[in-house]
């Protein structure tokens, strides 16, 4: 067989032979007309494997033609410089990060440790895990020869898509086999069966010698994909993975970093205005309020209401941002009096759907629970100030059908409960709070 022809030329020839316009081929393959045009003109010279598979099926060529077609794509494949591509995947936050200086320093310190190659930022929805991860990755990108790459996973509904998403984000050009070991042509059925393993091999080959910080954002609903992360870490010795999740991953290499609420003032013992505005939760409230009402200021008259709002919202950044947006029409005292889940809606339109309302954020976490965990979580809601294990056992498990200890552990690990440890001053058993 001679030198393979350029992929774009082959694509155009096969399309014309099939008497298809670019529009018709695009519709049949489930692609855009622009994508077909870019491939034929050589603007995109190396399609991803999924794109190539769609084109092959749409063109219905013979196995011999398939060999030439795949070879044409393979010939032009080569990875873009990882540092440039990886750096371009980091989102640029629209606002500054408030109140995470110590957390950022702690996370950076952990990632500098040789034994920490998988670090999970874990915390409840809206606590600011993604924002912290982006800040850390941006600051540490130069520390890794391959930079830092950000892979958003919230939109995925199937854990089997995690692999393809990572491959696509990194721009890994997968080697497409166009012949079998005995030199015969490959059949598309055989190719489909080996696609996932081919992607794994291509990704590990790509990362094996590269020093990269890989950020996997919003992993909690894709936990069956955890073995993939473990495999990448075992086969790619220079890879470091930073995960954000509402639930821990439970793998041997994992180190956890709990992301806590923002620092709060005590509404019953307010400091002076200057000190009050230094509290991270109050600073965030003021900044987001001024975004919708530029002349907003904290005064002696509204200071207690602002502090109480932040306290009532437990220092949760998402909740504070949603509440502050209401300052446009409600002054702090009126906002406090009407504070409810109905007010904590209508977040930024460019925010993920799960974070446009506080209820959506809670619903997202609740949907990931088992039926037994949902039942226990509902029963725990009767405790206004949290409870001990014994109290939860007595109140939530009257029929003895629930494993309360296992349930409490899971709810803590999934960031729907937080554990308040006892202190020397209050030597009691830990309490569990929502």
C-alpha positions, 0 to 999 in steps of 0.5 A, spaced: 500 500 500 502 506 498 503 513 502 496 514 505 492 520 502 491 526 506 484 525 510 481 531 508 482 529 500 479 522 502 473 525 506 471 529 500 472 523 495 468 519 499 463 524 500 462 525 492 462 518 491 456 517 495 453 523 492 452 527 498 453 534 499 456 537 506 450 538 509 447 531 507 453 528 510 453 532 516 446 530 518 447 523 517 453 523 521 450 527 526 455 533 525 455 540 523 456 542 516 462 547 519 465 541 522 465 537 515 468 543 511 473 544 516 475 537 515 475 537 508 479 543 507 484 541 512 483 546 518 481 540 522 486 535 520 485 530 525 478 528 527 477 525 534 475 517 534 468 518 535 467 523 529 471 518 525 467 513 527 460 517 525 463 519 518 465 511 517 458 509 518 455 515 514 459 513 508 458 506 508 464 504 505 468 497 504 473 495 509 478 496 504 476 503 504 476 504 511 483 502 512 485 507 508 480 512 511 483 511 518 490 511 516 489 518 513 487 520 520 492 517 523 498 519 519 496 527 521 495 525 528 500 528 533 499 531 540 499 539 541 504 541 546 500 539 553 502 546 557 499 550 552 493 546 551 492 545 558 493 552 560 487 554 555 482 549 559 483 553 566 476 557 566 477 565 568 473 566 574 468 573 573 470 575 580 475 575 585 476 569 590 474 572 597 476 568 604 480 562 601 487 565 602 489 559 608 485 554 604 489 555 598 496 555 601 494 549 605 492 545 598 498 548 595 502 545 601 499 538 600 500 538 592 507 540 593 508 533 598 511 527 594 506 522 597 500 527 595 498 525 588 490 525 589 487 530 593 480 531 593 476 538 595 470 535 599 464 539 601 457 541 601 454 544 594 455 551 594 461 551 598 466 554 593 470 547 591 470 549 584 473 556 585 478 554 590 480 549 585 481 553 579 485 558 584 490 553 586 491 550 579 492 557 576 497 558 581 501 552 581 500 551 573 508 553 572 510 548 577 508 542 573 512 542 566 505 540 563 501 545 566 494 544 569 488 542 565 481 543 568 476 538 566 468 539 568 464 533 569 458 536 572 454 536 565 456 528 564 450 523 566 454 517 565 460 515 568 463 512 562 463 519 559 469 521 563 474 517 559 472 521 553 471 527 556 478 527 559 481 525 552 478 531 549 479 536 553 487 534 553 487 534 546 489 527 546 490 524 539 488 517 539 492 512 535 487 509 530 488 501 528 487 500 521 490 493 520 490 487 525 496 483 527 496 479 521 496 485 516 488 484 514 484 490 514 480 492 520 472 491 521 468 497 524 465 492 529 472 490 532 474 497 532 468 499 536 469 493 541 476 496 542 475 503 542 475 504 550 481 500 551 484 504 546 482 511 549 485 508 556 492 506 552 492 513 548 491 517 555 496 513 559 501 513 553 500 521 553 500 522 560 506 517 562 512 522 561 508 528 562 508 532 569 501 535 569 496 537 574 489 534 572 483 538 575 477 533 575 471 538 577 464 535 580 466 528 581 460 526 586 455 523 581 460 519 577 464 515 582 463 508 578 469 512 574 474 512 580 477 506 578 479 510 571 483 515 576 486 510 580 489 506 573 491 513 571 495 515 577 498 508 577 501 508 570 503 515 570 508 517 575 508 524 574 501 525 574 497 529 580 490 529 580 486 535 584 478 533 585 472 537 587 466 532 589 461 532 594 463 525 596 470 522 597 472 517 592 475 512 597 481 510 594 488 508 597 491 514 594 486 519 596 488 525 601 482 529 603 481 536 604 474 539 607 472 546 604 469 549 610 464 555 610 467 562 610 469 565 617 463 569 620 462 574 626 457 572 632 451 576 631 450 577 638 457 580 640 458 584 634 465 588 633 466 595 630 464 596 623 471 595 621 473 589 624 466 586 622 467 587 614 474 583 615 470 577 616 470 573 609 462 572 609 461 579 610 466 581 605 463 577 600 456 579 602 458 586 601 462 585 594 456 581 591 451 587 594 455 592 590 455 588 584 447 590 584 447 596 588 453 600 587 452 605 593 451 599 598 455 600 605 454 597 611 452 602 617 451 601 624 444 601 622 444 595 618 450 591 621 447 587 625 442 585 620 448 583 615 451 579 620 445 575 622 444 574 614 451 571 613 450 567 620 443 564 618 446 562 611 452 558 615 457 562 611 455 558 605 458 562 599 452 560 594 447 562 599 450 569 601 451 571 593 444 569 592 441 573 598 446 579 596 443 579 589 436 581 593 439 587 596 437 591 589 430 591 592 430 589 599 435 593 605 438 588 609 433 588 615 427 587 610 431 581 607 433 578 614 425 578 615 424 575 609 430 570 608 427 563 606 429 558 600 424 562 596 429 568 596 435 564 594 433 563 587 435 567 581 443 566 581 447 568 575 445 565 568 452 563 566 452 559 573 451 551 572 443 550 573 445 546 580 447 553 583 442 557 580 438 556 586 440 554 593 434 548 592 437 546 586 444 545 590 441 541 595 436 537 590 443 535 586 446 532 593 440 529 595 439 525 589 445 522 590 443 518 596 440 511 597 433 510 599 436 509 606 440 515 606 434 519 604 430 516 609 435 518 615 436 525 612 429 527 612 428 524 620 435 528 622 431 534 620 427 534 626 434 536 630 434 544 630 441 544 633 444 537 631 444 531 635 449 526 637 449 519 635 445 516 641 440 521 639 440 520 632 439 512 634 433 513 638 429 518 634 431 516 627 431 508 628 425 506 632 424 500 628 431 498 628 431 497 620 436 503 619 444 502 620 444 509 623 452 509 624 453 507 617 448 512 615 451 518 619 458 516 616 455 516 609 452 523 610 458 526 612 462 523 607 457 526 602 457 533 605 450 533 607 452 533 614 458 536 618 461 533 624 462 538 630 467 535 634 468 536 642 473 540 645 476 540 652 471 545 654 465 541 652 468 534 652 462 531 649 461 526 643 461 529 637 454 532 634 452 532 627 449 538 624 446 539 617 
